[in-house]
Amino acid sequence: MRSILLIEAEGSHTRVHLADGKPLLHRSLAVMEARLPASIFLRANRSQLVNRLAIAHVEPWFSGGLKATLHNGVSLEFSRRQAQTLRENLGL
């Protein structure tokens, strides 16, 4: 699971970003979220789950949200509501 960095919704499928590739799965984001440990995978917004261990940097973003940059350089936005969860989870 450490190799999973980010999971993104693409219609009724999900794209899983791994350290070594990006396979497409035929499952919804909600199904993936239910199967993965909530202590590691956080909802960033309506279309993304992120491995909190893959987060390298967090900064304030628009409207109370946060912008997170992963160790691989990918950036994603946490919605205002999910930003609060990230703050609590990372002790920010």
Gaussian input, Z-matrix of N, CA and C with variables (Angstrom, degrees):
# hf/3-21g

backbone

0 1
 N
 C     1     B1
 C     2     B2     1     A1
 N     3     B3     2     A2     1     D1
 C     4     B4     3     A3     2     D2
 C     5     B5     4     A4     3     D3
 N     6     B6     5     A5     4     D4
 C     7     B7     6     A6     5     D5
 C     8     B8     7     A7     6     D6
 N     9     B9     8     A8     7     D7
 C    10    B10     9     A9     8     D8
 C    11    B11    10    A10     9     D9
 N    12    B12    11    A11    10    D10
 C    13    B13    12    A12    11    D11
 C    14    B14    13    A13    12    D12
 N    15    B15    14    A14    13    D13
 C    16    B16    15    A15    14    D14
 C    17    B17    16    A16    15    D15
 N    18    B18    17    A17    16    D16
 C    19    B19    18    A18    17    D17
 C    20    B20    19    A19    18    D18
 N    21    B21    20    A20    19    D19
 C    22    B22    21    A21    20    D20
 C    23    B23    22    A22    21    D21
 N    24    B24    23    A23    22    D22
 C    25    B25    24    A24    23    D23
 C    26    B26    25    A25    24    D24
 N    27    B27    26    A26    25    D25
 C    28    B28    27    A27    26    D26
 C    29    B29    28    A28    27    D27
 N    30    B30    29    A29    28    D28
 C    31    B31    30    A30    29    D29
 C    32    B32    31    A31    30    D30
 N    33    B33    32    A32    31    D31
 C    34    B34    33    A33    32    D32
 C    35    B35    34    A34    33    D33
 N    36    B36    35    A35    34    D34
 C    37    B37    36    A36    35    D35
 C    38    B38    37    A37    36    D36
 N    39    B39    38    A38    37    D37
 C    40    B40    39    A39    38    D38
 C    41    B41    40    A40    39    D39
 N    42    B42    41    A41    40    D40
 C    43    B43    42    A42    41    D41
 C    44    B44    43    A43    42    D42
 N    45    B45    44    A44    43    D43
 C    46    B46    45    A45    44    D44
 C    47    B47    46    A46    45    D45
 N    48    B48    47    A47    46    D46
 C    49    B49    48    A48    47    D47
 C    50    B50    49    A49    48    D48
 N    51    B51    50    A50    49    D49
 C    52    B52    51    A51    50    D50
 C    53    B53    52    A52    51    D51
 N    54    B54    53    A53    52    D52
 C    55    B55    54    A54    53    D53
 C    56    B56    55    A55    54    D54
 N    57    B57    56    A56    55    D55
 C    58    B58    57    A57    56    D56
 C    59    B59    58    A58    57    D57
 N    60    B60    59    A59    58    D58
 C    61    B61    60    A60    59    D59
 C    62    B62    61    A61    60    D60
 N    63    B63    62    A62    61    D61
 C    64    B64    63    A63    62    D62
 C    65    B65    64    A64    63    D63
 N    66    B66    65    A65    64    D64
 C    67    B67    66    A66    65    D65
 C    68    B68    67    A67    66    D66
 N    69    B69    68    A68    67    D67
 C    70    B70    69    A69    68    D68
 C    71    B71    70    A70    69    D69
 N    72    B72    71    A71    70    D70
 C    73    B73    72    A72    71    D71
 C    74    B74    73    A73    72    D72
 N    75    B75    74    A74    73    D73
 C    76    B76    75    A75    74    D74
 C    77    B77    76    A76    75    D75
 N    78    B78    77    A77    76    D76
 C    79    B79    78    A78    77    D77
 C    80    B80    79    A79    78    D78
 N    81    B81    80    A80    79    D79
 C    82    B82    81    A81    80    D80
 C    83    B83    82    A82    81    D81
 N    84    B84    83    A83    82    D82
 C    85    B85    84    A84    83    D83
 C    86    B86    85    A85    84    D84
 N    87    B87    86    A86    85    D85
 C    88    B88    87    A87    86    D86
 C    89    B89    88    A88    87    D87
 N    90    B90    89    A89    88    D88
 C    91    B91    90    A90    89    D89
 C    92    B92    91    A91    90    D90
 N    93    B93    92    A92    91    D91
 C    94    B94    93    A93    92    D92
 C    95    B95    94    A94    93    D93
 N    96    B96    95    A95    94    D94
 C    97    B97    96    A96    95    D95
 C    98    B98    97    A97    96    D96
 N    99    B99    98    A98    97    D97
 C   100   B100    99    A99    98    D98
 C   101   B101   100   A100    99    D99
 N   102   B102   101   A101   100   D100
 C   103   B103   102   A102   101   D101
 C   104   B104   103   A103   102   D102
 N   105   B105   104   A104   103   D103
 C   106   B106   105   A105   104   D104
 C   107   B107   106   A106   105   D105
 N   108   B108   107   A107   106   D106
 C   109   B109   108   A108   107   D107
 C   110   B110   109   A109   108   D108
 N   111   B111   110   A110   109   D109
 C   112   B112   111   A111   110   D110
 C   113   B113   112   A112   111   D111
 N   114   B114   113   A113   112   D112
 C   115   B115   114   A114   113   D113
 C   116   B116   115   A115   114   D114
 N   117   B117   116   A116   115   D115
 C   118   B118   117   A117   116   D116
 C   119   B119   118   A118   117   D117
 N   120   B120   119   A119   118   D118
 C   121   B121   120   A120   119   D119
 C   122   B122   121   A121   120   D120
 N   123   B123   122   A122   121   D121
 C   124   B124   123   A123   122   D122
 C   125   B125   124   A124   123   D123
 N   126   B126   125   A125   124   D124
 C   127   B127   126   A126   125   D125
 C   128   B128   127   A127   126   D126
 N   129   B129   128   A128   127   D127
 C   130   B130   129   A129   128   D128
 C   131   B131   130   A130   129   D129
 N   132   B132   131   A131   130   D130
 C   133   B133   132   A132   131   D131
 C   134   B134   133   A133   132   D132
 N   135   B135   134   A134   133   D133
 C   136   B136   135   A135   134   D134
 C   137   B137   136   A136   135   D135
 N   138   B138   137   A137   136   D136
 C   139   B139   138   A138   137   D137
 C   140   B140   139   A139   138   D138
 N   141   B141   140   A140   139   D139
 C   142   B142   141   A141   140   D140
 C   143   B143   142   A142   141   D141
 N   144   B144   143   A143   142   D142
 C   145   B145   144   A144   143   D143
 C   146   B146   145   A145   144   D144
 N   147   B147   146   A146   145   D145
 C   148   B148   147   A147   146   D146
 C   149   B149   148   A148   147   D147
 N   150   B150   149   A149   148   D148
 C   151   B151   150   A150   149   D149
 C   152   B152   151   A151   150   D150
 N   153   B153   152   A152   151   D151
 C   154   B154   153   A153   152   D152
 C   155   B155   154   A154   153   D153
 N   156   B156   155   A155   154   D154
 C   157   B157   156   A156   155   D155
 C   158   B158   157   A157   156   D156
 N   159   B159   158   A158   157   D157
 C   160   B160   159   A159   158   D158
 C   161   B161   160   A160   159   D159
 N   162   B162   161   A161   160   D160
 C   163   B163   162   A162   161   D161
 C   164   B164   163   A163   162   D162
 N   165   B165   164   A164   163   D163
 C   166   B166   165   A165   164   D164
 C   167   B167   166   A166   165   D165
 N   168   B168   167   A167   166   D166
 C   169   B169   168   A168   167   D167
 C   170   B170   169   A169   168   D168
 N   171   B171   170   A170   169   D169
 C   172   B172   171   A171   170   D170
 C   173   B173   172   A172   171   D171
 N   174   B174   173   A173   172   D172
 C   175   B175   174   A174   173   D173
 C   176   B176   175   A175   174   D174
 N   177   B177   176   A176   175   D175
 C   178   B178   177   A177   176   D176
 C   179   B179   178   A178   177   D177
 N   180   B180   179   A179   178   D178
 C   181   B181   180   A180   179   D179
 C   182   B182   181   A181   180   D180
 N   183   B183   182   A182   181   D181
 C   184   B184   183   A183   182   D182
 C   185   B185   184   A184   183   D183
 N   186   B186   185   A185   184   D184
 C   187   B187   186   A186   185   D185
 C   188   B188   187   A187   186   D186
 N   189   B189   188   A188   187   D187
 C   190   B190   189   A189   188   D188
 C   191   B191   190   A190   189   D189
 N   192   B192   191   A191   190   D190
 C   193   B193   192   A192   191   D191
 C   194   B194   193   A193   192   D192
 N   195   B195   194   A194   193   D193
 C   196   B196   195   A195   194   D194
 C   197   B197   196   A196   195   D195
 N   198   B198   197   A197   196   D196
 C   199   B199   198   A198   197   D197
 C   200   B200   199   A199   198   D198
 N   201   B201   200   A200   199   D199
 C   202   B202   201   A201   200   D200
 C   203   B203   202   A202   201   D201
 N   204   B204   203   A203   202   D202
 C   205   B205   204   A204   203   D203
 C   206   B206   205   A205   204   D204
 N   207   B207   206   A206   205   D205
 C   208   B208   207   A207   206   D206
 C   209   B209   208   A208   207   D207
 N   210   B210   209   A209   208   D208
 C   211   B211   210   A210   209   D209
 C   212   B212   211   A211   210   D210
 N   213   B213   212   A212   211   D211
 C   214   B214   213   A213   212   D212
 C   215   B215   214   A214   213   D213
 N   216   B216   215   A215   214   D214
 C   217   B217   216   A216   215   D215
 C   218   B218   217   A217   216   D216
 N   219   B219   218   A218   217   D217
 C   220   B220   219   A219   218   D218
 C   221   B221   220   A220   219   D219
 N   222   B222   221   A221   220   D220
 C   223   B223   222   A222   221   D221
 C   224   B224   223   A223   222   D222
 N   225   B225   224   A224   223   D223
 C   226   B226   225   A225   224   D224
 C   227   B227   226   A226   225   D225
 N   228   B228   227   A227   226   D226
 C   229   B229   228   A228   227   D227
 C   230   B230   229   A229   228   D228
 N   231   B231   230   A230   229   D229
 C   232   B232   231   A231   230   D230
 C   233   B233   232   A232   231   D231
 N   234   B234   233   A233   232   D232
 C   235   B235   234   A234   233   D233
 C   236   B236   235   A235   234   D234
 N   237   B237   236   A236   235   D235
 C   238   B238   237   A237   236   D236
 C   239   B239   238   A238   237   D237
 N   240   B240   239   A239   238   D238
 C   241   B241   240   A240   239   D239
 C   242   B242   241   A241   240   D240
 N   243   B243   242   A242   241   D241
 C   244   B244   243   A243   242   D242
 C   245   B245   244   A244   243   D243
 N   246   B246   245   A245   244   D244
 C   247   B247   246   A246   245   D245
 C   248   B248   247   A247   246   D246
 N   249   B249   248   A248   247   D247
 C   250   B250   249   A249   248   D248
 C   251   B251   250   A250   249   D249
 N   252   B252   251   A251   250   D250
 C   253   B253   252   A252   251   D251
 C   254   B254   253   A253   252   D252
 N   255   B255   254   A254   253   D253
 C   256   B256   255   A255   254   D254
 C   257   B257   256   A256   255   D255
 N   258   B258   257   A257   256   D256
 C   259   B259   258   A258   257   D257
 C   260   B260   259   A259   258   D258
 N   261   B261   260   A260   259   D259
 C   262   B262   261   A261   260   D260
 C   263   B263   262   A262   261   D261
 N   264   B264   263   A263   262   D262
 C   265   B265   264   A264   263   D263
 C   266   B266   265   A265   264   D264
 N   267   B267   266   A266   265   D265
 C   268   B268   267   A267   266   D266
 C   269   B269   268   A268   267   D267
 N   270   B270   269   A269   268   D268
 C   271   B271   270   A270   269   D269
 C   272   B272   271   A271   270   D270
 N   273   B273   272   A272   271   D271
 C   274   B274   273   A273   272   D272
 C   275   B275   274   A274   273   D273

   B1=1.4450
   B2=1.5188
   B3=1.3157
   B4=1.4608
   B5=1.5181
   B6=1.3398
   B7=1.4615
   B8=1.5253
   B9=1.3510
   B10=1.4613
   B11=1.5238
   B12=1.3372
   B13=1.4581
   B14=1.5190
   B15=1.3394
   B16=1.4553
   B17=1.5165
   B18=1.3322
   B19=1.4595
   B20=1.5182
   B21=1.3371
   B22=1.4595
   B23=1.5196
   B24=1.3289
   B25=1.4576
   B26=1.5220
   B27=1.3253
   B28=1.4649
   B29=1.5196
   B30=1.3226
   B31=1.4561
   B32=1.5138
   B33=1.3308
   B34=1.4627
   B35=1.5284
   B36=1.3167
   B37=1.4621
   B38=1.5201
   B39=1.3055
   B40=1.4613
   B41=1.5215
   B42=1.3018
   B43=1.4606
   B44=1.5174
   B45=1.3191
   B46=1.4559
   B47=1.5261
   B48=1.3241
   B49=1.4645
   B50=1.5230
   B51=1.3078
   B52=1.4574
   B53=1.5250
   B54=1.2952
   B55=1.4586
   B56=1.5294
   B57=1.3432
   B58=1.4652
   B59=1.5308
   B60=1.3261
   B61=1.4603
   B62=1.5118
   B63=1.3577
   B64=1.4578
   B65=1.5256
   B66=1.3187
   B67=1.4636
   B68=1.5308
   B69=1.3083
   B70=1.4565
   B71=1.5175
   B72=1.3259
   B73=1.4613
   B74=1.5184
   B75=1.3121
   B76=1.4585
   B77=1.5248
   B78=1.3141
   B79=1.4645
   B80=1.5180
   B81=1.3128
   B82=1.4617
   B83=1.5228
   B84=1.3187
   B85=1.4597
   B86=1.5247
   B87=1.3254
   B88=1.4682
   B89=1.5320
   B90=1.3248
   B91=1.4664
   B92=1.5240
   B93=1.3173
   B94=1.4668
   B95=1.5280
   B96=1.3159
   B97=1.4678
   B98=1.5259
   B99=1.3217
   B100=1.4631
   B101=1.5324
   B102=1.3180
   B103=1.4693
   B104=1.5277
   B105=1.3160
   B106=1.4669
   B107=1.5216
   B108=1.3296
   B109=1.4665
   B110=1.5352
   B111=1.3267
   B112=1.4690
   B113=1.5211
   B114=1.3140
   B115=1.4627
   B116=1.5302
   B117=1.3251
   B118=1.4650
   B119=1.5263
   B120=1.3271
   B121=1.4578
   B122=1.5191
   B123=1.3302
   B124=1.4565
   B125=1.5155
   B126=1.3113
   B127=1.4560
   B128=1.5268
   B129=1.3163
   B130=1.4630
   B131=1.5253
   B132=1.3215
   B133=1.4634
   B134=1.5276
   B135=1.3100
   B136=1.4654
   B137=1.5258
   B138=1.3184
   B139=1.4642
   B140=1.5254
   B141=1.3403
   B142=1.4611
   B143=1.5277
   B144=1.3296
   B145=1.4675
   B146=1.5199
   B147=1.3200
   B148=1.4594
   B149=1.5250
   B150=1.3083
   B151=1.4552
   B152=1.5250
   B153=1.3149
   B154=1.4675
   B155=1.5216
   B156=1.3297
   B157=1.4614
   B158=1.5300
   B159=1.3303
   B160=1.4645
   B161=1.5253
   B162=1.3366
   B163=1.4649
   B164=1.5252
   B165=1.3324
   B166=1.4645
   B167=1.5232
   B168=1.3454
   B169=1.4634
   B170=1.5260
   B171=1.3289
   B172=1.4653
   B173=1.5236
   B174=1.3457
   B175=1.4604
   B176=1.5258
   B177=1.3432
   B178=1.4642
   B179=1.5276
   B180=1.3354
   B181=1.4536
   B182=1.5117
   B183=1.2944
   B184=1.4574
   B185=1.5184
   B186=1.3185
   B187=1.4722
   B188=1.5191
   B189=1.3197
   B190=1.4568
   B191=1.5136
   B192=1.3138
   B193=1.4583
   B194=1.5202
   B195=1.3053
   B196=1.4572
   B197=1.5240
   B198=1.3155
   B199=1.4621
   B200=1.5206
   B201=1.3233
   B202=1.4634
   B203=1.5239
   B204=1.3143
   B205=1.4549
   B206=1.5233
   B207=1.3212
   B208=1.4574
   B209=1.5252
   B210=1.3070
   B211=1.4629
   B212=1.5279
   B213=1.3262
   B214=1.4683
   B215=1.5262
   B216=1.3521
   B217=1.4571
   B218=1.5106
   B219=1.3209
   B220=1.4628
   B221=1.5261
   B222=1.3359
   B223=1.4654
   B224=1.5136
   B225=1.3248
   B226=1.4532
   B227=1.5213
   B228=1.3251
   B229=1.4548
   B230=1.5202
   B231=1.3185
   B232=1.4540
   B233=1.5178
   B234=1.3237
   B235=1.4575
   B236=1.5261
   B237=1.3128
   B238=1.4657
   B239=1.5233
   B240=1.3176
   B241=1.4653
   B242=1.5305
   B243=1.3134
   B244=1.4627
   B245=1.5260
   B246=1.3323
   B247=1.4676
   B248=1.5252
   B249=1.3194
   B250=1.4653
   B251=1.5309
   B252=1.3160
   B253=1.4644
   B254=1.5259
   B255=1.3287
   B256=1.4650
   B257=1.5283
   B258=1.3216
   B259=1.4704
   B260=1.5262
   B261=1.3262
   B262=1.4679
   B263=1.5262
   B264=1.3241
   B265=1.4617
   B266=1.5226
   B267=1.3344
   B268=1.4638
   B269=1.5258
   B270=1.3322
   B271=1.4574
   B272=1.5178
   B273=1.3334
   B274=1.4716
   B275=1.5162
   A1=112.33
   A2=116.73
   A3=119.46
   A4=111.21
   A5=117.16
   A6=119.58
   A7=111.91
   A8=118.18
   A9=121.43
   A10=107.58
   A11=116.27
   A12=121.05
   A13=112.23
   A14=115.82
   A15=121.43
   A16=108.77
   A17=116.52
   A18=122.40
   A19=107.10
   A20=117.24
   A21=122.00
   A22=111.01
   A23=115.70
   A24=120.98
   A25=109.23
   A26=115.60
   A27=122.85
   A28=106.47
   A29=115.92
   A30=120.57
   A31=109.39
   A32=117.47
   A33=120.87
   A34=112.02
   A35=117.24
   A36=122.71
   A37=109.93
   A38=115.83
   A39=120.47
   A40=109.44
   A41=115.40
   A42=121.32
   A43=106.73
   A44=115.25
   A45=121.90
   A46=107.79
   A47=116.23
   A48=121.18
   A49=108.00
   A50=115.53
   A51=122.05
   A52=109.29
   A53=115.98
   A54=120.29
   A55=110.84
   A56=117.31
   A57=120.20
   A58=114.71
   A59=119.29
   A60=120.37
   A61=112.66
   A62=116.61
   A63=121.96
   A64=111.25
   A65=119.58
   A66=120.17
   A67=112.08
   A68=116.38
   A69=122.67
   A70=108.16
   A71=117.44
   A72=121.96
   A73=109.83
   A74=116.20
   A75=121.38
   A76=110.52
   A77=115.70
   A78=121.78
   A79=107.76
   A80=116.21
   A81=119.28
   A82=110.13
   A83=115.68
   A84=120.79
   A85=110.37
   A86=117.61
   A87=121.39
   A88=111.05
   A89=117.49
   A90=121.18
   A91=109.83
   A92=116.91
   A93=120.78
   A94=110.45
   A95=116.75
   A96=121.05
   A97=110.93
   A98=117.29
   A99=121.58
   A100=112.10
   A101=117.55
   A102=121.44
   A103=113.88
   A104=117.20
   A105=120.88
   A106=111.01
   A107=118.23
   A108=120.58
   A109=111.91
   A110=115.72
   A111=121.62
   A112=111.96
   A113=117.60
   A114=120.34
   A115=111.96
   A116=117.06
   A117=121.07
   A118=112.02
   A119=117.46
   A120=121.13
   A121=110.84
   A122=115.60
   A123=122.58
   A124=110.03
   A125=116.15
   A126=121.22
   A127=107.01
   A128=117.13
   A129=121.17
   A130=110.27
   A131=115.73
   A132=122.36
   A133=107.34
   A134=117.43
   A135=120.21
   A136=113.94
   A137=117.33
   A138=118.31
   A139=115.37
   A140=117.94
   A141=118.51
   A142=113.01
   A143=114.87
   A144=123.89
   A145=106.10
   A146=117.00
   A147=119.21
   A148=110.27
   A149=115.25
   A150=121.95
   A151=106.40
   A152=117.64
   A153=119.92
   A154=111.69
   A155=117.40
   A156=121.14
   A157=111.92
   A158=117.26
   A159=122.06
   A160=112.31
   A161=117.85
   A162=121.38
   A163=109.73
   A164=115.49
   A165=121.28
   A166=111.84
   A167=116.82
   A168=120.79
   A169=109.56
   A170=116.07
   A171=121.87
   A172=107.86
   A173=115.84
   A174=119.93
   A175=109.96
   A176=117.15
   A177=120.39
   A178=109.91
   A179=115.77
   A180=121.55
   A181=108.43
   A182=118.57
   A183=123.35
   A184=113.27
   A185=116.31
   A186=124.67
   A187=113.79
   A188=117.76
   A189=120.76
   A190=114.60
   A191=117.20
   A192=120.89
   A193=110.90
   A194=115.74
   A195=121.93
   A196=109.02
   A197=115.75
   A198=121.37
   A199=106.73
   A200=116.09
   A201=121.45
   A202=108.71
   A203=115.31
   A204=121.60
   A205=107.32
   A206=115.48
   A207=121.06
   A208=110.42
   A209=116.16
   A210=121.56
   A211=112.35
   A212=117.50
   A213=120.59
   A214=112.77
   A215=117.56
   A216=121.87
   A217=115.26
   A218=119.06
   A219=122.55
   A220=108.97
   A221=116.68
   A222=121.74
   A223=109.73
   A224=116.39
   A225=121.40
   A226=109.30
   A227=114.90
   A228=121.02
   A229=110.61
   A230=116.12
   A231=122.53
   A232=107.60
   A233=116.52
   A234=120.57
   A235=109.29
   A236=116.86
   A237=121.31
   A238=111.07
   A239=117.14
   A240=120.75
   A241=111.51
   A242=116.79
   A243=120.11
   A244=111.97
   A245=117.02
   A246=120.81
   A247=110.29
   A248=116.53
   A249=120.06
   A250=110.33
   A251=117.01
   A252=121.20
   A253=110.55
   A254=116.92
   A255=120.49
   A256=110.45
   A257=116.87
   A258=120.24
   A259=110.70
   A260=116.22
   A261=120.77
   A262=110.81
   A263=116.36
   A264=121.51
   A265=112.64
   A266=116.58
   A267=120.78
   A268=112.85
   A269=116.76
   A270=120.28
   A271=113.24
   A272=117.03
   A273=121.34
   A274=111.53
   D1=-22.23
   D2=178.66
   D3=-65.09
   D4=-24.81
   D5=-179.24
   D6=-77.71
   D7=-13.90
   D8=175.84
   D9=-81.11
   D10=119.53
   D11=179.84
   D12=-97.54
   D13=-44.67
   D14=-171.58
   D15=-152.73
   D16=144.60
   D17=176.44
   D18=-126.38
   D19=125.44
   D20=-177.38
   D21=-122.05
   D22=139.84
   D23=175.18
   D24=-75.98
   D25=137.47
   D26=174.05
   D27=-136.13
   D28=84.54
   D29=-174.59
   D30=68.67
   D31=-126.66
   D32=179.80
   D33=-90.89
   D34=5.63
   D35=179.62
   D36=-114.57
   D37=173.90
   D38=174.52
   D39=-130.20
   D40=149.10
   D41=173.73
   D42=-110.73
   D43=123.39
   D44=-179.16
   D45=-100.98
   D46=119.27
   D47=178.81
   D48=-90.07
   D49=114.03
   D50=178.45
   D51=-105.21
   D52=164.14
   D53=177.13
   D54=-59.65
   D55=-26.76
   D56=-176.66
   D57=-119.22
   D58=13.49
   D59=178.85
   D60=166.62
   D61=-179.62
   D62=-176.94
   D63=-136.37
   D64=76.53
   D65=179.53
   D66=-72.54
   D67=149.50
   D68=175.93
   D69=-97.83
   D70=130.85
   D71=179.95
   D72=-112.80
   D73=152.99
   D74=-179.86
   D75=-98.19
   D76=55.51
   D77=176.90
   D78=-137.27
   D79=152.72
   D80=177.97
   D81=-78.11
   D82=163.07
   D83=178.35
   D84=-62.93
   D85=-37.38
   D86=179.43
   D87=-62.62
   D88=-40.32
   D89=178.12
   D90=-65.26
   D91=-43.58
   D92=178.37
   D93=-62.28
   D94=-43.36
   D95=-179.75
   D96=-61.40
   D97=-40.14
   D98=-179.86
   D99=-68.08
   D100=-28.59
   D101=-176.76
   D102=-87.58
   D103=-19.81
   D104=-176.01
   D105=-96.89
   D106=150.84
   D107=-179.23
   D108=-66.36
   D109=124.56
   D110=-178.96
   D111=-65.43
   D112=-19.74
   D113=178.48
   D114=-73.05
   D115=-17.45
   D116=-178.76
   D117=-112.89
   D118=-41.25
   D119=-175.77
   D120=-101.16
   D121=124.53
   D122=-177.05
   D123=-114.54
   D124=144.65
   D125=174.41
   D126=-77.57
   D127=124.03
   D128=178.15
   D129=-89.31
   D130=-39.79
   D131=-177.94
   D132=-164.95
   D133=-168.04
   D134=-175.64
   D135=-64.02
   D136=-20.19
   D137=-174.50
   D138=-123.31
   D139=8.68
   D140=-177.34
   D141=-141.72
   D142=139.93
   D143=168.32
   D144=-115.17
   D145=145.07
   D146=-178.83
   D147=-133.48
   D148=144.91
   D149=174.04
   D150=-78.28
   D151=116.29
   D152=-175.50
   D153=-64.11
   D154=-23.73
   D155=177.88
   D156=-72.52
   D157=-15.71
   D158=180.00
   D159=-90.13
   D160=-5.03
   D161=-177.70
   D162=-79.88
   D163=122.59
   D164=-179.89
   D165=-96.91
   D166=-34.15
   D167=-172.87
   D168=-151.24
   D169=142.42
   D170=177.53
   D171=-130.41
   D172=137.58
   D173=177.54
   D174=-140.56
   D175=154.73
   D176=177.41
   D177=-60.10
   D178=147.41
   D179=-179.28
   D180=-135.40
   D181=-172.24
   D182=-174.55
   D183=-64.95
   D184=147.15
   D185=172.30
   D186=53.62
   D187=36.49
   D188=177.29
   D189=82.97
   D190=3.66
   D191=177.84
   D192=-83.29
   D193=-177.29
   D194=177.86
   D195=-132.07
   D196=151.32
   D197=172.67
   D198=-111.77
   D199=126.12
   D200=179.03
   D201=-112.39
   D202=138.70
   D203=174.85
   D204=-113.74
   D205=129.27
   D206=-179.16
   D207=-85.21
   D208=166.10
   D209=179.65
   D210=-58.96
   D211=-26.28
   D212=179.81
   D213=-87.92
   D214=3.92
   D215=177.56
   D216=93.80
   D217=-9.58
   D218=178.60
   D219=-70.76
   D220=135.59
   D221=177.37
   D222=-110.94
   D223=147.04
   D224=175.76
   D225=-146.03
   D226=155.81
   D227=-178.00
   D228=-102.25
   D229=133.73
   D230=172.41
   D231=-94.95
   D232=129.26
   D233=176.92
   D234=-62.91
   D235=163.96
   D236=-179.13
   D237=-54.46
   D238=-46.35
   D239=-178.82
   D240=-66.74
   D241=-44.05
   D242=-179.68
   D243=-73.77
   D244=-23.82
   D245=176.77
   D246=-62.90
   D247=-36.62
   D248=178.30
   D249=-63.56
   D250=-42.22
   D251=177.27
   D252=-62.16
   D253=-42.17
   D254=178.88
   D255=-63.59
   D256=-44.05
   D257=178.54
   D258=-57.17
   D259=-46.20
   D260=-179.98
   D261=-64.32
   D262=-42.79
   D263=-176.71
   D264=-67.14
   D265=-36.10
   D266=-178.51
   D267=-97.35
   D268=-1.91
   D269=-179.93
   D270=69.35
   D271=36.80
   D272=-179.98
   D273=-89.39

